[in-house]
Amino acid sequence: MEAGALNNAPARKECMELKLKGLTETEMLQQQSPLTGVRLALEQIRPLRYHKGSVKEYQAGWIYVLARPYNLQGANILEIGTLLGYSAAALALAAPQAQVVTLNPTSVEAEIARKRLASYKNVDILTRFSWDYLAEDSRIWDMIFVDGDHRWVSRDMPWFNRLKVGGLMLFHDYSPAEALSPCVPVYEAIQAVKAKGREIDIEIVDNNGIGMAGFYRRDGENW
């Protein structure tokens, strides 16, 4: 296991490196225990979990930790792939001063998510494909969490260029073919970025090979 710049991470505005590999789900949760507010946040959003294939609880905890530095007036966080709202709730709790926009092109799921997230007043749920919304909205984002239809992850990648410098683009389902729950399109997309010499800044992979990976946008960097 490697962990960089973890102490009081939620209170820090600057980018942090985070690399956790090979831990069980329980151990992943234990790593979060010293960080402010994570346990209470997970308890609050636990009723919004929907099925075993969704964002895992320890992943929601790390999403919360990574979103906390963007709890700023005027900040904007984008989620690509609402499903039924669990990870959007983690983002909203982590950054209550920010506006969270979450995209789900499936109208039935989006309506369910609106009801489930009704108490989260900083969340706006839009029925959009990410590539359509990219053409419609010109704002610059502080954080982007990608968990949409992974077959089309290549069409989500251009959102990186809409990040502020220091903004984070975080990908769910960074899991190779040999993982317990593989997601080859996302894994290969991240590896293609890495092959160009770009180090992965955030790498959270459990003992079953199931992971998340992310990149902070650097000054002058474009994809």
Phi and psi in degrees as GROMACS dihedral restraints (atoms count N, CA, C in turn):
[ dihedral_restraints ]
;  ai    aj    ak    al  type     phi  dphi    fc
    3     4     5     6     1  -124.0    20    10
    4     5     6     7     1   137.8    20    10
    6     7     8     9     1  -139.4    20    10
    7     8     9    10     1   124.0    20    10
    9    10    11    12     1  -112.9    20    10
   10    11    12    13     1   137.2    20    10
   12    13    14    15     1    51.6    20    10
   13    14    15    16     1    49.7    20    10
   15    16    17    18     1   -89.1    20    10
   16    17    18    19     1   -25.6    20    10
   18    19    20    21     1   -62.2    20    10
   19    20    21    22     1   120.5    20    10
   21    22    23    24     1    54.8    20    10
   22    23    24    25     1    33.3    20    10
   24    25    26    27     1   -54.7    20    10
   25    26    27    28     1   -39.8    20    10
   27    28    29    30     1   -61.7    20    10
   28    29    30    31     1   -26.0    20    10
   30    31    32    33     1   -85.2    20    10
   31    32    33    34     1    -6.4    20    10
   33    34    35    36     1   -94.9    20    10
   34    35    36    37     1   140.2    20    10
   36    37    38    39     1   -88.1    20    10
   37    38    39    40     1   -31.8    20    10
   39    40    41    42     1   -72.9    20    10
   40    41    42    43     1   164.4    20    10
   42    43    44    45     1   -65.9    20    10
   43    44    45    46     1   150.5    20    10
   45    46    47    48     1  -130.8    20    10
   46    47    48    49     1   146.3    20    10
   48    49    50    51     1   -88.1    20    10
   49    50    51    52     1   138.0    20    10
   51    52    53    54     1  -142.4    20    10
   52    53    54    55     1   115.8    20    10
   54    55    56    57     1  -134.9    20    10
   55    56    57    58     1   110.5    20    10
   57    58    59    60     1  -127.0    20    10
   58    59    60    61     1   123.0    20    10
   60    61    62    63     1  -137.3    20    10
   61    62    63    64     1   137.8    20    10
   63    64    65    66     1    82.2    20    10
   64    65    66    67     1     8.1    20    10
   66    67    68    69     1   -88.1    20    10
   67    68    69    70     1   151.9    20    10
   69    70    71    72     1   -72.0    20    10
   70    71    72    73     1   168.0    20    10
   72    73    74    75     1   -60.1    20    10
   73    74    75    76     1   -40.9    20    10
   75    76    77    78     1   -62.9    20    10
   76    77    78    79     1   -43.4    20    10
   78    79    80    81     1   -65.1    20    10
   79    80    81    82     1   -35.7    20    10
   81    82    83    84     1   -61.5    20    10
   82    83    84    85     1   -41.9    20    10
   84    85    86    87     1   -66.2    20    10
   85    86    87    88     1   -37.9    20    10
   87    88    89    90     1   -63.3    20    10
   88    89    90    91     1   -34.5    20    10
   90    91    92    93     1   -63.7    20    10
   91    92    93    94     1   -26.1    20    10
   93    94    95    96     1   -84.1    20    10
   94    95    96    97     1   -18.0    20    10
   96    97    98    99     1   -56.7    20    10
   97    98    99   100     1   -33.2    20    10
   99   100   101   102     1   -77.3    20    10
  100   101   102   103     1    -8.3    20    10
  102   103   104   105     1   -90.2    20    10
  103   104   105   106     1   134.9    20    10
  105   106   107   108     1   -60.6    20    10
  106   107   108   109     1   126.6    20    10
  108   109   110   111     1    84.4    20    10
  109   110   111   112     1    -8.3    20    10
  111   112   113   114     1   -64.7    20    10
  112   113   114   115     1   -47.6    20    10
  114   115   116   117     1   -61.9    20    10
  115   116   117   118     1   -44.0    20    10
  117   118   119   120     1   -64.0    20    10
  118   119   120   121     1   -38.6    20    10
  120   121   122   123     1   -63.7    20    10
  121   122   123   124     1   -43.9    20    10
  123   124   125   126     1   -64.3    20    10
  124   125   126   127     1   -37.6    20    10
  126   127   128   129     1   -64.1    20    10
  127   128   129   130     1   -39.3    20    10
  129   130   131   132     1   -68.8    20    10
  130   131   132   133     1   -38.5    20    10
  132   133   134   135     1   -93.4    20    10
  133   134   135   136     1    -4.4    20    10
  135   136   137   138     1   -54.3    20    10
  136   137   138   139     1   -37.9    20    10
  138   139   140   141     1   -63.8    20    10
  139   140   141   142     1   -15.0    20    10
  141   142   143   144     1   -88.5    20    10
  142   143   144   145     1    -5.5    20    10
  144   145   146   147     1   -66.5    20    10
  145   146   147   148     1   144.2    20    10
  147   148   149   150     1  -120.5    20    10
  148   149   150   151     1   -39.4    20    10
  150   151   152   153     1  -158.1    20    10
  151   152   153   154     1   166.3    20    10
  153   154   155   156     1   -65.1    20    10
  154   155   156   157     1   -23.9    20    10
  156   157   158   159     1   -84.0    20    10
  157   158   159   160     1     1.5    20    10
  159   160   161   162     1   -83.8    20    10
  160   161   162   163     1  -173.3    20    10
  162   163   164   165     1   -55.0    20    10
  163   164   165   166     1   128.8    20    10
  165   166   167   168     1   -74.1    20    10
  166   167   168   169     1   159.3    20    10
  168   169   170   171     1   -61.9    20    10
  169   170   171   172     1   -42.9    20    10
  171   172   173   174     1   -65.4    20    10
  172   173   174   175     1   -31.4    20    10
  174   175   176   177     1   -67.9    20    10
  175   176   177   178     1   -41.0    20    10
  177   178   179   180     1   -59.4    20    10
  178   179   180   181     1   -37.5    20    10
  180   181   182   183     1   -62.6    20    10
  181   182   183   184     1   -43.0    20    10
  183   184   185   186     1   -72.4    20    10
  184   185   186   187     1   -32.6    20    10
  186   187   188   189     1   -59.6    20    10
  187   188   189   190     1   -43.5    20    10
  189   190   191   192     1   -58.9    20    10
  190   191   192   193     1   -49.1    20    10
  192   193   194   195     1   -59.6    20    10
  193   194   195   196     1   -44.5    20    10
  195   196   197   198     1   -73.4    20    10
  196   197   198   199     1   -23.7    20    10
  198   199   200   201     1   -85.3    20    10
  199   200   201   202     1   -20.4    20    10
  201   202   203   204     1   -57.0    20    10
  202   203   204   205     1   -38.5    20    10
  204   205   206   207     1   -63.3    20    10
  205   206   207   208     1   -14.6    20    10
  207   208   209   210     1   -99.5    20    10
  208   209   210   211     1    18.2    20    10
  210   211   212   213     1   -80.0    20    10
  211   212   213   214     1    75.9    20    10
  213   214   215   216     1  -135.4    20    10
  214   215   216   217     1   145.3    20    10
  216   217   218   219     1   -59.3    20    10
  217   218   219   220     1   130.1    20    10
  219   220   221   222     1    86.9    20    10
  220   221   222   223     1    -3.2    20    10
  222   223   224   225     1   -75.0    20    10
  223   224   225   226     1   152.7    20    10
  225   226   227   228     1  -130.2    20    10
  226   227   228   229     1   131.4    20    10
  228   229   230   231     1  -122.8    20    10
  229   230   231   232     1   132.0    20    10
  231   232   233   234     1  -112.8    20    10
  232   233   234   235     1   135.4    20    10
  234   235   236   237     1  -117.7    20    10
  235   236   237   238     1   127.8    20    10
  237   238   239   240     1  -102.2    20    10
  238   239   240   241     1   102.5    20    10
  240   241   242   243     1   110.4    20    10
  241   242   243   244     1    80.9    20    10
  243   244   245   246     1   -72.3    20    10
  244   245   246   247     1   -38.2    20    10
  246   247   248   249     1    49.9    20    10
  247   248   249   250     1  -115.0    20    10
  249   250   251   252     1  -112.6    20    10
  250   251   252   253     1    11.1    20    10
  252   253   254   255     1   107.8    20    10
  253   254   255   256     1     2.4    20    10
  255   256   257   258     1   -64.2    20    10
  256   257   258   259     1   -52.8    20    10
  258   259   260   261     1   -71.1    20    10
  259   260   261   262     1   -31.0    20    10
  261   262   263   264     1   -61.8    20    10
  262   263   264   265     1   -37.6    20    10
  264   265   266   267     1   -64.3    20    10
  265   266   267   268     1   -39.2    20    10
  267   268   269   270     1   -62.1    20    10
  268   269   270   271     1   -43.0    20    10
  270   271   272   273     1   -64.1    20    10
  271   272   273   274     1   -43.1    20    10
  273   274   275   276     1   -65.4    20    10
  274   275   276   277     1   -40.2    20    10
  276   277   278   279     1   -69.5    20    10
  277   278   279   280     1   -36.4    20    10
  279   280   281   282     1   -67.7    20    10
  280   281   282   283     1   -34.5    20    10
  282   283   284   285     1  -132.5    20    10
  283   284   285   286     1    69.8    20    10
  285   286   287   288     1   -65.0    20    10
  286   287   288   289     1   -20.3    20    10
  288   289   290   291     1   -83.8    20    10
  289   290   291   292     1   -13.9    20    10
  291   292   293   294     1   -90.1    20    10
  292   293   294   295     1   161.0    20    10
  294   295   296   297     1   -95.4    20    10
  295   296   297   298     1   126.0    20    10
  297   298   299   300     1  -105.7    20    10
  298   299   300   301     1   119.8    20    10
  300   301   302   303     1  -109.4    20    10
  301   302   303   304     1   127.4    20    10
  303   304   305   306     1  -126.8    20    10
  304   305   306   307     1   137.5    20    10
  306   307   308   309     1  -110.7    20    10
  307   308   309   310     1   132.0    20    10
  309   310   311   312     1  -143.6    20    10
  310   311   312   313     1   115.0    20    10
  312   313   314   315     1   -75.0    20    10
  313   314   315   316     1    -8.1    20    10
  315   316   317   318     1   -92.6    20    10
  316   317   318   319     1   111.8    20    10
  318   319   320   321     1   -63.2    20    10
  319   320   321   322     1   -36.9    20    10
  321   322   323   324     1   -64.5    20    10
  322   323   324   325     1   -47.6    20    10
  324   325   326   327     1   -64.1    20    10
  325   326   327   328     1   -40.8    20    10
  327   328   329   330     1   -61.6    20    10
  328   329   330   331     1   -39.4    20    10
  330   331   332   333     1   -67.9    20    10
  331   332   333   334     1   -39.2    20    10
  333   334   335   336     1   -61.9    20    10
  334   335   336   337     1   -43.8    20    10
  336   337   338   339     1   -62.7    20    10
  337   338   339   340     1   -38.1    20    10
  339   340   341   342     1   -60.3    20    10
  340   341   342   343     1   -40.6    20    10
  342   343   344   345     1   -69.0    20    10
  343   344   345   346     1   -41.0    20    10
  345   346   347   348     1   -69.9    20    10
  346   347   348   349     1   -28.0    20    10
  348   349   350   351     1  -105.9    20    10
  349   350   351   352     1    17.4    20    10
  351   352   353   354     1   -58.6    20    10
  352   353   354   355     1   -29.5    20    10
  354   355   356   357     1   -83.2    20    10
  355   356   357   358     1    -7.3    20    10
  357   358   359   360     1   -96.7    20    10
  358   359   360   361     1    93.6    20    10
  360   361   362   363     1   -73.6    20    10
  361   362   363   364     1   -13.0    20    10
  363   364   365   366     1   -96.5    20    10
  364   365   366   367     1    15.6    20    10
  366   367   368   369     1  -111.8    20    10
  367   368   369   370     1   131.7    20    10
  369   370   371   372     1  -121.1    20    10
  370   371   372   373     1   119.0    20    10
  372   373   374   375     1  -101.1    20    10
  373   374   375   376     1   120.4    20    10
  375   376   377   378     1  -115.2    20    10
  376   377   378   379     1   140.0    20    10
  378   379   380   381     1   -90.5    20    10
  379   380   381   382     1    86.0    20    10
  381   382   383   384     1  -144.5    20    10
  382   383   384   385     1   150.1    20    10
  384   385   386   387     1   -79.8    20    10
  385   386   387   388     1   146.3    20    10
  387   388   389   390     1   -62.3    20    10
  388   389   390   391     1   -37.5    20    10
  390   391   392   393     1   -72.1    20    10
  391   392   393   394     1   -28.3    20    10
  393   394   395   396     1   -71.1    20    10
  394   395   396   397     1   -43.0    20    10
  396   397   398   399     1   -65.9    20    10
  397   398   399   400     1   -31.0    20    10
  399   400   401   402     1   -58.6    20    10
  400   401   402   403     1   -36.4    20    10
  402   403   404   405     1   -80.3    20    10
  403   404   405   406     1   -20.6    20    10
  405   406   407   408     1   -91.5    20    10
  406   407   408   409     1   -33.8    20    10
  408   409   410   411     1  -116.1    20    10
  409   410   411   412     1   128.9    20    10
  411   412   413   414     1  -106.7    20    10
  412   413   414   415     1     6.2    20    10
  414   415   416   417     1   -69.5    20    10
  415   416   417   418     1   162.0    20    10
  417   418   419   420     1  -101.5    20    10
  418   419   420   421     1   136.8    20    10
  420   421   422   423     1  -107.5    20    10
  421   422   423   424     1   151.2    20    10
  423   424   425   426     1   -88.1    20    10
  424   425   426   427     1   -32.0    20    10
  426   427   428   429     1  -152.1    20    10
  427   428   429   430     1   143.7    20    10
  429   430   431   432     1  -132.6    20    10
  430   431   432   433     1   124.2    20    10
  432   433   434   435     1  -109.2    20    10
  433   434   435   436     1   122.4    20    10
  435   436   437   438     1  -106.9    20    10
  436   437   438   439     1   115.0    20    10
  438   439   440   441     1  -151.1    20    10
  439   440   441   442     1    49.1    20    10
  441   442   443   444     1   -95.4    20    10
  442   443   444   445     1  -147.7    20    10
  444   445   446   447     1   -74.4    20    10
  445   446   447   448     1   105.8    20    10
  447   448   449   450     1   -68.8    20    10
  448   449   450   451     1   -14.5    20    10
  450   451   452   453     1   -63.6    20    10
  451   452   453   454     1   -23.9    20    10
  453   454   455   456     1  -113.6    20    10
  454   455   456   457     1    26.1    20    10
  456   457   458   459     1   -60.3    20    10
  457   458   459   460     1   -28.2    20    10
  459   460   461   462     1   -61.5    20    10
  460   461   462   463     1   -26.7    20    10
  462   463   464   465     1   -82.6    20    10
  463   464   465   466     1   -12.2    20    10
  465   466   467   468     1   -88.2    20    10
  466   467   468   469     1   -23.0    20    10
  468   469   470   471     1   -57.8    20    10
  469   470   471   472     1   -36.2    20    10
  471   472   473   474     1   -60.9    20    10
  472   473   474   475     1   -15.8    20    10
  474   475   476   477     1   -61.3    20    10
  475   476   477   478     1   -21.6    20    10
  477   478   479   480     1   -55.7    20    10
  478   479   480   481     1   -35.1    20    10
  480   481   482   483     1   -73.6    20    10
  481   482   483   484     1    -5.7    20    10
  483   484   485   486     1   -98.8    20    10
  484   485   486   487     1     5.4    20    10
  486   487   488   489     1   -81.6    20    10
  487   488   489   490     1   147.4    20    10
  489   490   491   492     1   -67.2    20    10
  490   491   492   493     1   157.2    20    10
  492   493   494   495     1   -60.9    20    10
  493   494   495   496     1   128.6    20    10
  495   496   497   498     1    90.7    20    10
  496   497   498   499     1    -6.3    20    10
  498   499   500   501     1   -75.5    20    10
  499   500   501   502     1   154.6    20    10
  501   502   503   504     1  -112.1    20    10
  502   503   504   505     1   131.9    20    10
  504   505   506   507     1  -110.6    20    10
  505   506   507   508     1   115.8    20    10
  507   508   509   510     1  -115.8    20    10
  508   509   510   511     1   130.7    20    10
  510   511   512   513     1  -110.3    20    10
  511   512   513   514     1   128.8    20    10
  513   514   515   516     1   -83.2    20    10
  514   515   516   517     1   162.0    20    10
  516   517   518   519     1    60.7    20    10
  517   518   519   520     1    43.5    20    10
  519   520   521   522     1   -84.3    20    10
  520   521   522   523     1    81.8    20    10
  522   523   524   525     1  -140.2    20    10
  523   524   525   526     1   120.7    20    10
  525   526   527   528     1   -73.7    20    10
  526   527   528   529     1   176.1    20    10
  528   529   530   531     1   -59.6    20    10
  529   530   531   532     1   -31.1    20    10
  531   532   533   534     1   -85.4    20    10
  532   533   534   535     1    -1.9    20    10
  534   535   536   537     1   -69.7    20    10
  535   536   537   538     1   159.7    20    10
  537   538   539   540     1   -59.8    20    10
  538   539   540   541     1   -38.3    20    10
  540   541   542   543     1  -127.7    20    10
  541   542   543   544     1    84.3    20    10
  543   544   545   546     1   -72.7    20    10
  544   545   546   547     1   151.8    20    10
  546   547   548   549     1  -144.0    20    10
  547   548   549   550     1    81.4    20    10
  549   550   551   552     1   -62.5    20    10
  550   551   552   553     1   -40.3    20    10
  552   553   554   555     1   -58.2    20    10
  553   554   555   556     1   -44.0    20    10
  555   556   557   558     1   -68.9    20    10
  556   557   558   559     1   -44.4    20    10
  558   559   560   561     1   -58.5    20    10
  559   560   561   562     1   -45.5    20    10
  561   562   563   564     1   -68.3    20    10
  562   563   564   565     1   -35.4    20    10
  564   565   566   567     1   -63.6    20    10
  565   566   567   568     1   -41.3    20    10
  567   568   569   570     1   -68.8    20    10
  568   569   570   571     1   -41.3    20    10
  570   571   572   573     1   -65.0    20    10
  571   572   573   574     1   -32.3    20    10
  573   574   575   576     1   -65.2    20    10
  574   575   576   577     1   -37.8    20    10
  576   577   578   579     1   -66.1    20    10
  577   578   579   580     1   -44.3    20    10
  579   580   581   582     1   -61.9    20    10
  580   581   582   583     1   -37.2    20    10
  582   583   584   585     1   -63.8    20    10
  583   584   585   586     1   -20.5    20    10
  585   586   587   588     1   -85.7    20    10
  586   587   588   589     1     5.1    20    10
  588   589   590   591     1    95.5    20    10
  589   590   591   592     1    10.2    20    10
  591   592   593   594     1   -95.2    20    10
  592   593   594   595     1   113.2    20    10
  594   595   596   597     1   -66.4    20    10
  595   596   597   598     1   142.7    20    10
  597   598   599   600     1   -77.8    20    10
  598   599   600   601     1   126.9    20    10
  600   601   602   603     1   -83.9    20    10
  601   602   603   604     1   -38.7    20    10
  603   604   605   606     1  -119.4    20    10
  604   605   606   607     1   123.4    20    10
  606   607   608   609     1  -142.1    20    10
  607   608   609   610     1   106.7    20    10
  609   610   611   612     1  -122.2    20    10
  610   611   612   613     1   104.2    20    10
  612   613   614   615     1  -131.2    20    10
  613   614   615   616     1   121.9    20    10
  615   616   617   618     1   -83.4    20    10
  616   617   618   619     1  -177.1    20    10
  618   619   620   621     1   -70.8    20    10
  619   620   621   622     1    -7.8    20    10
  621   622   623   624     1   -99.7    20    10
  622   623   624   625     1     7.5    20    10
  624   625   626   627     1    79.6    20    10
  625   626   627   628     1     9.0    20    10
  627   628   629   630     1   -90.6    20    10
  628   629   630   631     1   129.4    20    10
  630   631   632   633     1  -148.0    20    10
  631   632   633   634     1   178.5    20    10
  633   634   635   636     1  -132.1    20    10
  634   635   636   637     1   150.9    20    10
  636   637   638   639     1  -143.3    20    10
  637   638   639   640     1   149.1    20    10
  639   640   641   642     1  -151.5    20    10
  640   641   642   643     1   162.2    20    10
  642   643   644   645     1  -133.5    20    10
  643   644   645   646     1   134.4    20    10
  645   646   647   648     1   -89.2    20    10
  646   647   648   649     1   136.2    20    10
  648   649   650   651     1   -75.6    20    10
  649   650   651   652     1   128.4    20    10
  651   652   653   654     1   -94.3    20    10
  652   653   654   655     1   161.4    20    10
  654   655   656   657     1   -58.6    20    10
  655   656   657   658     1   124.1    20    10
  657   658   659   660     1    81.4    20    10
  658   659   660   661     1     3.1    20    10
  660   661   662   663     1   -86.7    20    10
  661   662   663   664     1   133.9    20    10
  663   664   665   666     1  -138.5    20    10
  664   665   666   667     1   148.9    20    10
